[in-house]
């Protein structure tokens, strides 16, 4: 874990902007925001549709929040693109996708984040919108961490899930190599985090296969915690590949501690938040 100066303040440890949420999916961005705070981020803001902003804010009281404009039917308005750009101005890293939903506006939000220069962690519906964005690799300017589960990875690569699961490491490496090649020289390496038993983290050159974690983590919201934790570590100065490796390890370690105490059947995503401090403590200085 990054060390902390005795006279450090909240502005020293990264400003994370979480973008997500929709009707029926208020928990996802809140989990990511709380994980970013547990992961050491100094300041966290959640940008959510105005129809659910206050509900999301209630679930993460240590984060601030901003509303994104909506149409009369509750769907996101095109105005939210400018609002998101304003919210991102003071942030060091973006975490986009948890509970966001899919659609034209959401796809435009993902495109705008890709075209920017701030590090970006893309998960969940962020990945689903990305899969619908033609030529996304060629418009990318930002350091990027993708955190797909096998189903999302299949949509991004037009592959079959069984094929992916039969060769997880080579599949992740091949995809990362190709995505980075298409992005061209001079763009920060893209990092792929293929989630599952033995999460694979790779930029196409380096590979880390995580050894922590257990089947109890196969529960809704676990991935949102990983998203926020990864963003927090990037915000504290870790290079994206290192942040993704450490986040995968700590995420699984928290799950192992929770399963040991609660049992794997009863484990839920909020338990990971509770056990992250213990998982992180042995790695702190």
KERODREN-970612 format. One record per residue (C-alpha): x, y, z; residue in three letters. Coordinates in Angstrom, 1 decimal. Layout:
N
      u      v      w resn
      X      Y      Z  ALA
...
***
This chain:
285
      u      v      w resn
    0.0    0.0    0.0  UNK
    1.2    3.6   -0.6  UNK
    2.7    5.1    2.5  UNK
    1.3    8.3    4.1  UNK
    3.0   11.3    5.4  UNK
    2.4   12.4    9.0  UNK
    1.2   15.8    7.8  UNK
   -0.8   14.4    4.8  UNK
   -4.3   15.7    4.1  UNK
   -7.3   14.3    2.1  UNK
   -6.2   16.1   -1.0  UNK
   -3.0   14.1   -1.1  UNK
   -4.6   10.7   -1.5  UNK
   -6.5   10.9   -4.7  UNK
   -9.8   12.3   -5.9  UNK
  -12.1    9.6   -7.3  UNK
  -15.2   10.2   -9.4  UNK
  -17.6    7.3   -9.6  UNK
  -20.1    7.5  -12.5  UNK
  -23.1    5.2  -12.4  UNK
  -26.5    4.3  -11.0  UNK
  -30.0    4.1  -12.3  UNK
  -33.5    3.3  -11.1  UNK
  -33.2   -0.2   -9.6  UNK
  -29.4    0.0   -9.4  UNK
  -28.6    2.5   -6.7  UNK
  -26.4    0.1   -4.7  UNK
  -23.7   -0.4   -7.4  UNK
  -22.2    3.1   -7.5  UNK
  -22.5    3.3   -3.7  UNK
  -20.5    0.1   -3.3  UNK
  -17.8    1.4   -5.6  UNK
  -17.7    4.7   -3.8  UNK
  -17.4    3.1   -0.4  UNK
  -14.7    0.7   -1.7  UNK
  -12.7    3.7   -3.0  UNK
  -12.9    5.3    0.4  UNK
  -12.0    2.1    2.2  UNK
   -9.1    1.7   -0.3  UNK
   -7.6    5.0    0.9  UNK
   -8.9    7.6   -1.5  UNK
   -8.9   11.0    0.1  UNK
  -12.0   12.3   -1.7  UNK
  -14.8   10.5   -3.5  UNK
  -17.6   11.9   -5.5  UNK
  -20.5   10.0   -7.1  UNK
  -22.2   11.3  -10.3  UNK
  -25.6    9.7  -10.6  UNK
  -28.9   10.5  -12.4  UNK
  -30.8   13.2  -10.5  UNK
  -33.7   10.8  -10.0  UNK
  -31.5    8.5   -7.8  UNK
  -28.8   10.8   -6.6  UNK
  -30.1   11.3   -3.1  UNK
  -30.7    7.6   -2.6  UNK
  -27.2    6.8   -3.7  UNK
  -25.8    9.6   -1.4  UNK
  -27.6    8.1    1.6  UNK
  -25.7    4.8    1.0  UNK
  -22.3    6.4    1.0  UNK
  -22.3    9.3    3.5  UNK
  -18.5    9.9    3.4  UNK
  -18.7   10.7   -0.3  UNK
  -20.1   13.8   -2.0  UNK
  -22.5   13.5   -5.0  UNK
  -23.6   15.4   -8.0  UNK
  -26.8   15.0  -10.0  UNK
  -26.8   14.2  -13.7  UNK
  -29.8   15.8  -15.6  UNK
  -32.6   13.5  -16.7  UNK
  -35.5   13.7  -19.1  UNK
  -39.1   13.7  -17.9  UNK
  -39.2    9.9  -18.3  UNK
  -36.1    9.5  -16.0  UNK
  -33.6    8.7  -18.7  UNK
  -30.3   10.6  -18.8  UNK
  -30.4   13.9  -20.7  UNK
  -27.7   15.0  -23.2  UNK
  -26.9   17.8  -20.7  UNK
  -25.3   15.3  -18.4  UNK
  -22.2   15.1  -20.7  UNK
  -21.3   18.7  -19.8  UNK
  -22.2   18.1  -16.2  UNK
  -19.9   15.0  -16.1  UNK
  -17.1   17.0  -17.6  UNK
  -17.4   19.7  -14.9  UNK
  -17.5   17.0  -12.2  UNK
  -14.4   15.4  -13.5  UNK
  -12.3   18.6  -13.5  UNK
  -11.1   18.2  -10.0  UNK
  -10.6   14.5  -10.0  UNK
   -7.6   12.3  -10.5  UNK
   -9.3    9.1  -11.7  UNK
  -12.7    8.0  -13.0  UNK
  -14.6    4.8  -12.2  UNK
  -17.4    4.5  -14.7  UNK
  -20.2    1.9  -15.2  UNK
  -21.6    0.4  -12.0  UNK
  -25.4    0.4  -12.3  UNK
  -25.3    2.9  -15.2  UNK
  -27.5    1.1  -17.7  UNK
  -27.0    1.1  -21.4  UNK
  -28.1    3.5  -24.2  UNK
  -27.0    6.3  -26.4  UNK
  -26.3    8.8  -23.7  UNK
  -24.4    6.2  -21.6  UNK
  -22.3    5.3  -24.6  UNK
  -21.5    8.9  -25.2  UNK
  -20.4    9.2  -21.5  UNK
  -18.1    6.3  -22.0  UNK
  -16.7    7.8  -25.2  UNK
  -16.1   11.1  -23.5  UNK
  -14.2    9.4  -20.7  UNK
  -12.0    7.4  -23.2  UNK
  -11.2   10.6  -25.1  UNK
  -10.0   12.3  -21.9  UNK
   -6.7   12.0  -20.3  UNK
   -7.6   11.0  -16.7  UNK
   -7.1    7.3  -15.8  UNK
  -10.3    5.4  -16.2  UNK
  -11.6    2.2  -14.6  UNK
  -14.4    0.8  -16.7  UNK
  -16.7   -1.9  -15.3  UNK
  -20.2   -3.4  -15.6  UNK
  -22.5   -1.3  -17.8  UNK
  -19.5    0.8  -18.7  UNK
  -18.1   -2.3  -20.5  UNK
  -21.5   -3.1  -22.1  UNK
  -21.6    0.3  -23.6  UNK
  -18.0    0.0  -24.6  UNK
  -18.8   -3.2  -26.5  UNK
  -21.3   -1.2  -28.6  UNK
  -18.8    1.6  -29.3  UNK
  -17.2    0.9  -32.7  UNK
  -13.5    1.6  -32.9  UNK
  -13.2    2.5  -29.2  UNK
   -9.5    1.5  -29.1  UNK
   -8.6    4.2  -31.7  UNK
  -10.2    7.0  -29.7  UNK
   -8.6    6.1  -26.4  UNK
   -6.3    8.7  -24.9  UNK
   -6.5    7.7  -21.2  UNK
   -4.8    5.1  -19.1  UNK
   -7.5    2.4  -19.0  UNK
   -8.3   -0.5  -16.7  UNK
  -11.1   -2.9  -17.9  UNK
  -12.6   -5.3  -15.3  UNK
  -14.8   -7.7  -17.2  UNK
  -16.3  -10.9  -16.0  UNK
  -16.3  -13.7  -18.6  UNK
  -19.7  -12.6  -20.1  UNK
  -18.6   -9.0  -20.5  UNK
  -15.2  -10.2  -21.9  UNK
  -17.1  -12.4  -24.4  UNK
  -19.1   -9.3  -25.6  UNK
  -15.9   -7.3  -26.0  UNK
  -14.1  -10.0  -27.9  UNK
  -17.0  -11.7  -29.8  UNK
  -15.8  -14.9  -28.2  UNK
  -17.7  -17.8  -26.5  UNK
  -17.7  -17.9  -22.7  UNK
  -16.7  -21.6  -22.7  UNK
  -13.7  -20.9  -25.0  UNK
  -12.6  -18.0  -22.7  UNK
  -12.9  -20.1  -19.5  UNK
  -10.9  -22.9  -21.1  UNK
   -7.9  -20.6  -21.6  UNK
   -8.4  -17.5  -19.4  UNK
   -4.8  -16.3  -19.3  UNK
   -4.0  -16.5  -23.1  UNK
   -7.4  -15.0  -23.9  UNK
   -6.8  -12.0  -21.6  UNK
   -3.2  -11.5  -22.9  UNK
   -4.3  -11.8  -26.6  UNK
   -7.1   -9.3  -26.1  UNK
   -4.9   -6.8  -24.2  UNK
   -2.2   -7.0  -26.9  UNK
   -4.7   -6.4  -29.7  UNK
   -6.5   -3.5  -27.8  UNK
   -3.1   -1.8  -27.1  UNK
   -2.0   -2.3  -30.7  UNK
   -5.1   -0.6  -32.0  UNK
   -4.7    2.2  -29.6  UNK
   -1.3    3.0  -31.1  UNK
    2.0    4.1  -29.7  UNK
    2.2    7.0  -27.2  UNK
   -1.0    6.0  -25.4  UNK
   -0.7    4.6  -21.9  UNK
   -1.0    0.8  -21.8  UNK
   -4.5   -0.7  -21.3  UNK
   -4.9   -3.2  -18.5  UNK
   -7.4   -6.0  -18.7  UNK
   -8.6   -7.6  -15.4  UNK
  -10.5  -10.8  -16.4  UNK
  -12.4  -11.6  -13.2  UNK
  -13.2  -15.1  -11.9  UNK
  -11.5  -17.9  -10.1  UNK
   -7.8  -16.9  -10.7  UNK
   -8.4  -13.4  -11.8  UNK
   -6.0  -12.5  -14.7  UNK
   -4.5   -9.1  -14.8  UNK
   -2.5   -8.2  -17.9  UNK
   -1.4   -5.4  -20.2  UNK
   -0.4   -7.8  -22.9  UNK
    3.2   -7.9  -21.7  UNK
    3.0   -8.5  -17.9  UNK
    0.7  -11.1  -16.4  UNK
   -0.5  -11.6  -12.8  UNK
   -2.9  -14.4  -11.8  UNK
   -4.5  -13.8   -8.5  UNK
   -4.5  -16.5   -5.8  UNK
   -6.9  -15.0   -3.3  UNK
  -10.7  -15.2   -3.2  UNK
  -13.3  -17.9   -2.9  UNK
  -16.7  -19.0   -4.3  UNK
  -18.5  -16.9   -1.6  UNK
  -17.6  -13.8   -3.6  UNK
  -19.9  -14.9   -6.5  UNK
  -22.5  -12.5   -5.3  UNK
  -24.0   -9.3   -6.8  UNK
  -21.9   -6.2   -6.1  UNK
  -18.6   -7.8   -5.5  UNK
  -17.3   -6.4   -8.8  UNK
  -18.3   -2.9   -7.9  UNK
  -16.1   -3.1   -4.8  UNK
  -13.2   -4.1   -7.0  UNK
  -13.8   -1.2   -9.3  UNK
  -13.7    1.4   -6.5  UNK
  -10.7   -0.2   -4.9  UNK
   -8.8   -0.2   -8.1  UNK
   -9.6    3.5   -8.7  UNK
   -8.5    4.4   -5.2  UNK
   -5.1    2.8   -5.7  UNK
   -4.6    4.6   -9.0  UNK
   -5.6    7.8   -7.3  UNK
   -2.9    7.3   -4.7  UNK
   -0.2    7.1   -7.3  UNK
    0.1    3.5   -8.3  UNK
    0.6    2.7  -12.0  UNK
   -2.6    1.1  -13.4  UNK
   -1.1   -2.4  -13.8  UNK
    0.2   -2.4  -10.2  UNK
   -3.0   -1.0   -8.9  UNK
   -5.1   -3.6  -10.6  UNK
   -2.9   -6.4   -9.3  UNK
   -3.0   -5.1   -5.7  UNK
   -6.7   -4.5   -5.9  UNK
   -7.4   -8.0   -7.1  UNK
   -5.3   -9.4   -4.3  UNK
   -6.8   -7.3   -1.6  UNK
  -10.3   -7.8   -2.9  UNK
   -9.9  -11.6   -2.7  UNK
   -8.1  -11.4    0.6  UNK
  -11.1   -9.5    2.1  UNK
  -13.4  -12.1    0.7  UNK
  -11.3  -14.9    2.3  UNK
  -11.4  -13.2    5.7  UNK
  -15.1  -12.6    5.4  UNK
  -15.7  -16.3    4.3  UNK
  -13.6  -17.5    7.2  UNK
  -15.8  -15.6    9.7  UNK
  -19.2  -15.7    8.0  UNK
  -19.1  -18.7    5.7  UNK
  -19.1  -18.5    1.9  UNK
  -22.9  -19.0    1.6  UNK
  -23.7  -15.9    3.7  UNK
  -21.1  -13.6    2.2  UNK
  -22.3  -10.4    0.4  UNK
  -20.6   -7.5   -1.2  UNK
  -20.9   -5.2    1.8  UNK
  -19.0   -7.7    3.8  UNK
  -16.0   -7.1    1.6  UNK
  -16.1   -3.4    2.6  UNK
  -16.0   -4.5    6.3  UNK
  -13.0   -6.8    5.8  UNK
  -11.0   -4.6    3.5  UNK
   -9.2   -2.8    6.4  UNK
   -7.9   -6.2    7.8  UNK
   -6.9   -7.3    4.3  UNK
   -5.0   -4.0    3.7  UNK
   -3.4   -3.7    7.1  UNK
   -0.7   -6.3    6.6  UNK
    0.3   -4.4    3.4  UNK
    0.3   -0.9    4.9  UNK
    3.4    1.1    5.9  UNK
***
